[in-house]
């Protein structure tokens, strides 16, 4: 039942459906090397090949020495028309080729090879090839079996005594051709499936990287927010003792502030526990700020990187989240220089402006004998996440001299500056 269902689906269901042949892709190893003007026409190569085959059968049939007059016309036009039909209605072309073989044999060549004589043999083989290339390997098998069954029935029943049967040679030749076409088709489908899987894997990898970066940012900012919430709770608890005979309303207000701060701190720790890895250990030292930038620069210089720094504007203390993100962006950018541009010189610019903080890390091309390490873009993803978290802007691109530049702006409101 499953086999008959496959036969019905492949060769009977929507057999008359209009399925025009799509243009060929021009991103192959050969077509993409063609000039642009020629490449725009190369996409119609399959159509041109089928049309050339139809023209060949038309000329071969008209110049055949076997028939003259109406028989020669039928022998030329019918096979050519069936081959052209594969461009728009491939399944119908197969059935038409079977019927045309009997029609041509009766009208044009009743004493030749039944039912596959001369041009009909070649045209049916061409139809099988094109339809198999446009459908699935299972369809090629069904067409081959039906061709054999049809040929045997016609030879033994209708064509008995008229000519020599040619179904056997056709079955042998078509088997080899259809096998080659099916192998090519299976290989192409496998390659497309691998490409799809690779694309899905790349998307999942990028998504996982994004989640990991966000988790890292959440862990780091937890310490910053937890510190401030703890300070609020402690100050709210101690504030009533700094005032002599505070009114009950004031004591209640400070108690409410402390309760809310403690509740927020508890919820914050609970949320962080969801995204915290099992092997994560909270840092003993406080999170770094721009005040620790000199130590970072000294470390990368010890690693062999030449770094110049420039700080412009009025240096001031910024919100700890902004300073932490700025420090991590500079740290990741310099790490990328060490990995991907060994031997290059880098420059770090920190600009304190009225509306926020500007960062620019630029490096030249790689120099020396050390080969750059391939990158997956995870560092850039982390930088963008930190900038987006602060509603900032960031660009990262190659420079004209072959280096790389990372520029970011982290906005800071006036009331947020310490």
C-alpha positions, 0 to 999 in steps of 0.5 A: 500500500505504501508503494502504491501510494508513492506511485500515485503521489509521484506520477498520478497526483497533479500529473497535469500540474504546471511546473515551470523549470526554475532558472539555475543558481549562479553561485556555483564554482564555475558560474560565479567565475563568469563575467556578470553579463554572461552570468545573468544569461547562464541561469537559463542554461537548463532551458537552453539544453532542453530546447537544443535537445528538442531541436536535435530530435526535430532535425533528426526526425525530419532527415530520417531516411525511414519515412517521408511525408506525413510519417516524417513530420510525425517522427520529427514533431512529436518527439521534439514536442514531448521533450519541450513539454518537460520544461513546464509539465514534467510528469505529463511529459512522461506519460505523453512520451509513452503514448507518443512512442506507440503513436509514432510507431503506428503512424510513422514506423510500423515495421521498425523497432517496437515501440522505441524506434530511432528518434523515439528511443532517444527522445524518451531517454531524454524525457526520463533524464529531465523528469528524473532531474526535476523530481525525486529518485523514487520517481525515477524508479517508478518511471523506469518500471512503468517504461519496462512494463509498458514496453513489454505489453506493447511488444507482446500484444500490439506490436507482435509480428510488426518489428523487433522489440527494443525495450530491453536495450532501452531498459539497460541504457535508461537504468544507467542514466537514471542511476547517475541522475539519481546519484547526483540528485541525492548528493545535491540534496545531501549537500543542501541538507548539510548547508541547512544544518550548518546554518541552523547550527550557526544560528543556535551557536550565535544564540547560545553565545548571546545568552552566555554573554548576557549571563556574564553581564548579569553576574557582573552587574549583580555585584554592582546592584547588590552593593548599592542595595545593601548600602541603601538598606544599611543607611535606611536602618541607621538613619533614625538613630542619627536624628534626636527624637525622630517622629514615628512617620520618619521611622516608619518611612525608613523602615519601609525603605529598608524592607523594600531594599532587602526584598529587592536584594533577595529577589535579585539574588534569586534571579541571579541563581537561575542564570548562574552556572554550577561552577560559577564562583563570585569574585572576591575583589570588587568589579573593575572600573576605569580607575583600574585601566592603567593596570589592564594596559600594563598587563597587555603591554607585558604580553607584548602588545604596544598600546598608547592611551589618550584620555580627553575631557574632564575625568569624573566618576561615572555610574559603576555599571557604565564604568564596568561596561567600559572596562570590559569593552576595552579589555575585550578589544585589546584581547582581540588584538592579541589574538587576531592581530599579533604584532600590531600596535593599538591605541585606546582613547577614552573621552569624557563628554557632557552626555556620556563616555566615548571609547575608541580602540583601534589597531593596525594590521598583524605583523611578524611571523605569528599567525592570527587566531581565527575568531568566532565573533563572540567578543564583538557580541559581548561588546554589543550587548553591554552597549545595548544594555546602556542604550548606547551605540557601537561600531566595529569594522576593519580600517583602510590599512587592514587593522580594526576599530571599535568605537562605542558611546555610553550615554550618562544622564546628568543626574547619574554622574557621581 
